[in-house]
Amino acid sequence: MNPPSPAPDPVQPIRDAVEHEAAMAEASILWGAALGTDEGHSLRALATAIDAYEARTYPMANEAA
């Protein structure tokens, strides 16, 4: 019986523009990864971290019209 695969490293919050650039480059490499794979899980977590950083760094005005 094979041992279970190690869990992928958790994605850390993006703290600055340098980390954002690195995260974008990594997401570009992972782009198109199949759902349910380690790569797919990594891409989803990375995209969530990128989205959170961009929402904090570039907030959009509340557009109530």
MARFIDREN-368741 format. One record per residue: residue in three letters; x, y, z of N, C-alpha, C, O in turn. Coordinates in steps of 0.02 Angstrom, whole numbers, plus 50000, padded with zeros to 5 digits. Example, Ala and Ser with C-alpha at 12.3 -4.5 7.8 and 13.67 -1.06 7.14 Angstrom:
<zators>
ALA506604971650390506154977550390506604983550390507124983450423SER506424988850354506844994750357506455000250394506705005750402
</zators>
This chain:
<zators>
MET500434994150000500005000050000500455006250000500925006650039ASN500295011049957500685017149952500475022150005499885022650022PRO500965025950032500775031250080500395036750044500495037749984PRO499975040350080499595045750048500065051250025500605052250054SER499865054749973500245060449948500255065950000499765066950035PRO500825069450005500825075050052500345080550029500245081449969ALA500055084050076499605089450059500005095050027500575096350047PRO499715098449978500065104149948500195109550000499815110250048ASP500735113249990500885118750036500315123750034500065125549981PRO500115126150093499575131150093499835137750064500425139450071VAL499395141250031499565147750001499535152950057499045153350094GLN500055156850061500095162250111499785168550083499775169450022PRO499535172950126499275179350101499825183250064500405182950083ILE499615186850013500075190949974500135197650011499635200850025ARG500755199650026500865205650066501085211750028500985217350052ASP501365210949968501625216849933501635215449857501465209949834ALA501845220549820501845220149747502325214749721502175211549670VAL502875213649755503355208549733503035201649739503085197549694GLU502715200349796502375193949805501795193149756501655187649732HIS501455198749742500895198549694501155196449625500855192249591GLU501705199449604502005197849539502195190449536502085187049486ALA502495187849590502685180749592502065176249590502075171149557ALA501545178249625500925174349626500605174249556500355169049534MET500625179949522500345180149454500745175649407500445172349364ALA501395175549414501815171249372501655163849386501605159949340GLU501575162049450501415155149467500725153249441500635147749416ALA500245157849446499575156449420499595155349345499225151249318SER500015159149310500085158249238500335151349221500105148249172ILE500795148749261501055141949250500515136749263500465131849226LEU500115137849315499595133049334498955133649293498525129249297TRP498885139049254498265140449218498065134349176498485131449141GLY497435132349180497185126749142497235120149179497045114949152ALA497475120249241497515114149281496815111249291496335114949301ALA496765104849289496125101449297495875101949369496265101349416LEU495225103049376494915103049442495025096149474495025091049440GLY495115096249539495195089949575495905087349578496045082349612THR496365090749544497075088749546497435093249596497185098549615ASP498035091149616498435095449661498555102249629498515107449662GLU498695102249563498815108549528498185112849527498225118949535GLY497615109649517496985113349516496825116449584496595122049588HIS496965112649637496855115349705497335121149718497145126249748SER497955120449697498445125749706498245132049668498295137549695LEU498005131149607497785136949567497205140449600497185146549603ARG496725136649626496145139649658496355143649720496115149249730ALA496785140749762497015144249821497415150449803497345155749835LEU497835149849752498245155549730497795161049703497905166949717ALA497295159249664496835164249636496455167849692496325173849687THR496275164249745495935167249802496395172349836496175177749855ALA497035170449845497515175049877497625181149833497685186749859ILE497675180249768497755185849722497155190549725497225196649728ASP496565187649725495955191649728495925195649792495745201549791ALA496105192649848496085196149912496585201949913496435207349936TYR497185200749887497695206049884497445211849840497505217649859GLU497185210149782496955215449736496365219249764496315225349753ALA495925215949800495345219349831495585224249884495295229649892ARG496105222449922496375226949974496775232649943496745238249967THR497155231149890497615235949862497275240749813497445246549809TYR496795238249777496445242149726495695241949737495325239249696PRO495455244849794494745244449808494335248149755494535253349730MET493765245449741493315248549692492785252449732492555250149784ALA492595258149706492075262149738491415258449734491285254849686ASN491015259349784490355256349786489925259749732489785265749737GLU489715256049683489345258849626488595257549634488325253049603ALA488275261349677487555260749686487225265849640487295271949649ALA486865263349591486535267849544485805266449540485445269849503
</zators>
